[in-house]
């Protein structure tokens, strides 16, 4: 039986979505401190930074000893410190996308720690465009989340300094939700702006200002390399092949751009929620589809969270609800999803052999 705090956690997470920022966190590895473009090294005048962290061991990096990417870091001089790794790269048959490395970094100009990402020019420019879009939203609405971004464009890659998150959603879930019973609420809603195309737990981060005792947990969506903005991108800008395969909705598994809608994010969100709640170890579509079909037909799994997940993972994309509908359902502003309509009719009481209508039963379908 699923405990109620856990149900609340992911179901309210359906308030989703499409905002904010960048950085995946894990537990091991070496990282370095970032010098922004004002500190590009001059051969005649080497510059270095000071790390404002006590009791740390640092070593100077010259242009010939760049830690990861010679092309990228040869233009910088920095102090290196061992931090917890922000991102690790994994690749399987169904997870072919390999994101650029992400590091915990120190930004001397602003005297703050940040996330530092190296990525391809195409993905980097796409991400910067999305970040700037939401930065502009903040100018109109101060309640919108702020982005921290500094850009260094090199010959083959782009380096971006971004807001440093505390942990990703899965890490926070494993550490706090299972043990402490905290739940998520008020995740920023932004699905009207575009399609993210890479929804997964690793792409949500927890704010560094989050207090463990808070009932309201600030969660931010990150990594916009594959994202598609309705107002700024056209058909040729879509890169379905760069998304994480296992999270692809059935209609785009063949990378068919003509079938791309925002409901592919709804599918990925449902699958992410299922994975956090029940775990998910399959890596083939055939096995995944069989597993999800059994889950959809399991009448013992009917909690409010299960109903949300089942709504998200409908094979027919037009039966999947919008993020707004998910939010309304969780807030009890509506009672059922379209995919449940026939079930309600079949289980309803009858008068004079005529089915009672949903309206007569006072069941409001969530508007899609």
C-alpha positions in Angstrom: 0.0 0.0 0.0 1.3 3.5 -0.9 1.5 5.8 2.1 -0.3 9.1 1.7 2.6 11.5 2.0 4.2 9.7 -1.0 1.0 10.1 -2.9 0.9 13.8 -2.1 4.5 14.2 -3.2 4.2 13.1 -6.8 0.6 13.9 -7.4 1.1 17.5 -6.5 4.2 17.4 -8.6 1.7 17.3 -11.5 1.2 21.0 -10.9 4.2 21.0 -13.2 6.0 22.7 -15.1 8.3 24.0 -17.7 10.3 26.5 -15.7 13.7 27.0 -14.4 17.0 26.1 -14.5 19.9 24.0 -14.5 22.0 21.4 -12.8 22.0 17.7 -12.0 23.6 16.6 -8.7 25.1 13.3 -7.7 27.7 12.2 -5.2 31.1 11.7 -6.6 33.8 13.1 -8.8 36.1 16.1 -9.3 35.0 19.6 -10.3 36.6 22.9 -10.8 35.9 26.6 -10.4 34.7 28.7 -13.3 36.3 31.9 -14.4 33.8 34.0 -16.4 34.7 35.5 -19.8 36.2 38.6 -18.2 38.9 36.3 -17.0 39.9 34.8 -20.3 43.6 34.1 -20.0 46.1 36.5 -21.6 49.5 34.9 -22.2 51.3 38.0 -21.1 49.2 38.4 -17.9 48.1 35.3 -16.3 45.1 35.7 -14.0 43.8 33.5 -11.2 40.9 33.4 -8.7 40.6 32.9 -5.0 38.1 30.3 -3.8 36.1 31.8 -0.9 35.9 28.4 0.9 37.8 27.7 4.1 39.9 24.6 4.5 40.0 23.6 0.9 42.9 22.2 -1.1 43.5 24.0 -4.4 45.9 23.7 -7.2 46.6 26.0 -10.1 45.6 25.0 -13.6 47.6 26.2 -16.6 46.4 26.4 -20.1 48.2 23.1 -20.9 46.5 21.2 -18.1 42.9 21.7 -18.6 40.9 19.2 -16.5 38.3 17.9 -18.9 38.1 19.6 -22.3 41.2 21.1 -23.7 39.4 23.2 -26.3 37.1 24.7 -23.8 39.3 25.2 -20.8 42.6 26.2 -22.5 41.2 29.8 -22.5 40.7 29.9 -18.8 42.9 29.8 -15.7 41.3 28.6 -12.4 41.7 27.1 -9.0 40.5 23.5 -8.7 38.6 22.1 -5.8 36.9 18.7 -5.3 33.2 19.2 -5.1 30.3 16.8 -5.3 29.7 16.1 -9.0 26.7 17.8 -10.4 26.1 15.5 -13.5 27.1 12.0 -14.5 26.8 10.7 -18.0 25.0 7.4 -18.6 24.4 5.7 -21.9 22.3 2.6 -22.7 20.5 1.3 -25.8 17.5 3.3 -24.8 19.3 6.2 -23.3 21.6 7.4 -26.1 21.7 11.0 -25.3 24.9 12.1 -23.6 24.7 15.6 -22.2 27.7 17.8 -21.8 29.5 17.7 -18.5 28.1 19.9 -15.7 30.3 21.2 -12.8 30.0 22.9 -9.5 31.9 26.1 -10.0 32.9 29.4 -8.4 32.1 32.7 -10.2 34.6 35.3 -8.9 32.9 38.3 -10.6 29.6 37.7 -8.7 31.3 36.0 -5.8 29.0 33.0 -5.8 28.9 29.3 -6.6 27.2 28.3 -9.8 26.7 25.4 -12.1 29.0 25.4 -15.2 28.0 23.5 -18.3 29.9 22.8 -21.5 27.7 21.8 -24.5 27.5 21.7 -28.3 26.8 25.0 -30.0 23.4 23.9 -31.2 22.2 22.6 -27.8 23.8 25.5 -26.0 22.2 28.2 -28.2 18.8 26.4 -27.8 19.2 26.4 -24.0 20.3 30.0 -23.9 17.3 31.0 -25.9 14.9 29.3 -23.5 16.7 30.8 -20.5 16.5 34.3 -21.9 12.8 33.7 -22.7 12.0 33.0 -19.1 14.3 35.8 -17.9 12.1 38.2 -20.0 9.0 36.7 -18.3 10.5 37.6 -15.0 10.8 41.3 -16.1 7.0 41.3 -16.7 6.1 39.1 -13.7 8.6 39.3 -10.7 7.1 36.1 -9.4 8.6 34.2 -12.3 11.8 32.4 -11.3 15.1 34.0 -12.1 17.9 32.5 -14.3 21.6 33.1 -13.8 23.4 32.8 -17.1 26.8 33.9 -18.4 27.9 32.7 -21.8 31.3 32.0 -23.3 31.2 31.0 -27.0 34.2 29.0 -28.3 35.1 27.4 -31.6 33.2 24.2 -31.2 31.3 24.5 -27.9 29.5 26.9 -25.6 30.1 27.3 -21.9 27.2 28.5 -19.7 27.2 29.5 -16.0 23.8 28.8 -14.4 22.1 28.7 -11.1 23.4 26.0 -8.8 20.7 23.6 -7.5 20.8 21.7 -4.2 19.9 18.2 -5.6 17.9 16.7 -8.3 14.3 15.4 -7.8 15.2 11.8 -7.5 18.0 12.4 -5.1 15.8 14.6 -2.9 13.0 12.0 -3.1 15.2 9.2 -2.0 16.8 11.2 0.8 13.8 13.1 2.2 10.5 11.9 0.8 10.8 8.2 1.7 12.2 8.9 5.1 10.6 12.2 6.1 7.2 12.2 4.5 7.5 15.7 3.0 5.6 16.6 -0.1 5.8 18.8 -3.1 3.5 21.7 -3.8 3.3 24.7 -6.1 5.7 23.6 -8.8 5.8 26.3 -11.4 3.4 25.8 -14.3 4.7 26.7 -17.7 3.5 24.1 -20.2 1.8 26.8 -22.3 5.2 28.1 -23.4 6.5 25.1 -25.3 7.6 21.4 -25.2 10.6 20.4 -23.1 11.1 17.0 -24.7 13.3 15.6 -21.9 11.1 15.3 -18.8 12.7 13.1 -16.1 13.6 13.2 -12.4 17.2 14.1 -13.1 16.0 17.3 -14.8 14.3 18.7 -11.8 16.4 20.4 -9.1 15.6 21.5 -5.6 16.3 25.1 -4.6 19.3 25.7 -2.4 17.2 27.8 -0.2 14.9 24.9 0.5 14.4 24.1 4.2 14.0 20.4 5.0 11.0 21.1 7.3 9.0 23.0 4.6 5.8 21.5 3.4 6.2 23.5 0.2 9.2 22.3 -1.8 10.5 24.5 -4.6 11.3 22.3 -7.6 12.7 23.6 -10.8 12.9 22.1 -14.3 16.2 22.3 -16.1 18.2 21.3 -19.2 16.6 22.9 -22.2 18.9 21.6 -24.9 16.0 19.8 -26.7 13.3 22.3 -25.7 10.9 23.8 -28.3 9.4 27.3 -27.8 6.2 28.0 -29.7 7.1 31.6 -30.3 10.7 31.2 -31.3 11.3 27.9 -33.0 10.1 26.3 -36.2 9.7 22.8 -37.5 13.3 22.4 -38.5 14.5 23.3 -34.9 12.9 20.1 -33.4 15.5 17.5 -32.3 13.5 14.4 -31.1 16.5 12.2 -31.6 18.4 14.0 -28.8 15.8 13.1 -26.2 16.1 10.2 -23.7 14.6 7.3 -25.6 12.9 5.4 -22.7 10.8 8.5 -21.9 9.6 9.0 -25.4 5.9 8.8 -25.9 4.7 6.0 -28.3 3.8 8.4 -31.1 7.4 9.9 -31.4 9.5 6.7 -30.9 10.2 6.8 -34.6 11.2 10.5 -34.3 8.2 11.6 -36.3 8.1 15.4 -35.9 4.5 15.6 -37.3 3.2 13.8 -34.2 4.9 16.1 -31.7 2.6 17.8 -29.3 2.8 19.0 -25.7 1.3 15.7 -24.7 4.6 14.0 -25.2 5.8 15.8 -22.0 2.6 14.6 -20.2 3.6 11.0 -21.1 7.2 11.5 -19.9 5.9 13.1 -16.7 3.7 10.2 -16.0 6.5 7.7 -16.6 8.8 9.7 -14.4 6.2 9.6 -11.6 5.7 5.9 -12.1 9.4 5.3 -11.9 9.7 7.3 -8.6 6.8 5.5 -7.1 7.3 1.9 -8.2 10.8 1.9 -9.8 11.5 1.1 -13.4 14.2 -1.2 -14.6 13.2 -2.0 -18.2 15.2 -0.6 -21.1 13.2 -1.9 -24.1 9.9 -0.5 -25.4 8.4 -3.9 -25.7 9.0 -4.6 -22.0 7.9 -1.1 -21.0 4.6 -1.3 -22.9 3.8 -4.6 -21.3 4.5 -3.3 -17.9 2.5 -0.1 -18.3 -0.5 -2.0 -19.8 -0.6 -4.3 -16.8 -0.5 -1.2 -14.6 -3.2 0.6 -16.4 -5.5 -2.5 -16.0 -4.6 -3.1 -12.3 -7.8 -2.1 -10.4 -6.0 -2.3 -7.1 -3.9 0.7 -8.0 -6.6 3.5 -7.8 -5.1 6.1 -5.5 -5.3 9.7 -6.7 -1.7 9.5 -7.7 -2.2 6.3 -9.6 -5.1 7.8 -11.5 -2.9 10.8 -12.5 -0.1 8.5 -13.7 -2.6 6.3 -15.6 -4.0 9.5 -17.2 -0.5 10.6 -18.3 0.5 7.2 -19.9 -2.5 6.8 -22.1 -1.3 5.4 -25.4 -3.7 7.7 -27.3 -2.2 11.1 -26.9 -5.6 12.8 -27.1 -6.7 10.9 -24.0 -3.9 12.4 -22.0 -4.8 15.4 -19.9 -3.1 18.8 -20.0 -0.9 19.9 -17.1 -3.6 22.3 -16.1 -6.1 19.4 -15.9 -3.7 17.4 -13.7 -3.4 20.4 -11.4 -7.2 20.9 -11.3 -7.7 17.2 -10.5 -5.2 17.3 -7.6 -6.9 20.4 -6.2 -10.2 18.6 -6.5 -11.6 21.1 -8.9 -12.7 18.2 -11.1 -13.3 14.5 -10.4 -12.3 12.4 -13.3 -10.3 12.2 -16.5 -11.7 11.4 -19.9 -10.1 8.0 -20.0 -12.1 7.1 -16.9 -15.4 8.3 -18.4 -16.6 4.8 -19.6 -15.6 3.3 -16.2 -17.9 5.7 -14.4 -20.7 5.0 -16.8 -20.4 1.3 -16.5 -20.2 1.4 -12.7 -23.0 3.9 -12.2 -26.4 3.1 -10.8 -29.3 2.9 -13.3 -32.8 4.2 -13.2 -35.4 2.5 -15.4 -32.6 0.8 -17.2 -31.2 4.2 -18.3 -27.6 5.1 -17.3 -27.3 8.1 -14.9 -25.3 10.9 -16.5 -22.1 12.1 -15.2 -23.7 15.4 -14.4 -26.4 13.7 -12.4 -23.8 11.8 -10.5 -22.1 15.2 -9.8 -18.9 14.0 -11.5 -17.1 16.8 -13.3 -14.6 15.7 -16.0 -11.3 17.5 -16.0 -11.2 19.9 -18.9 -8.5 18.9 -21.4 
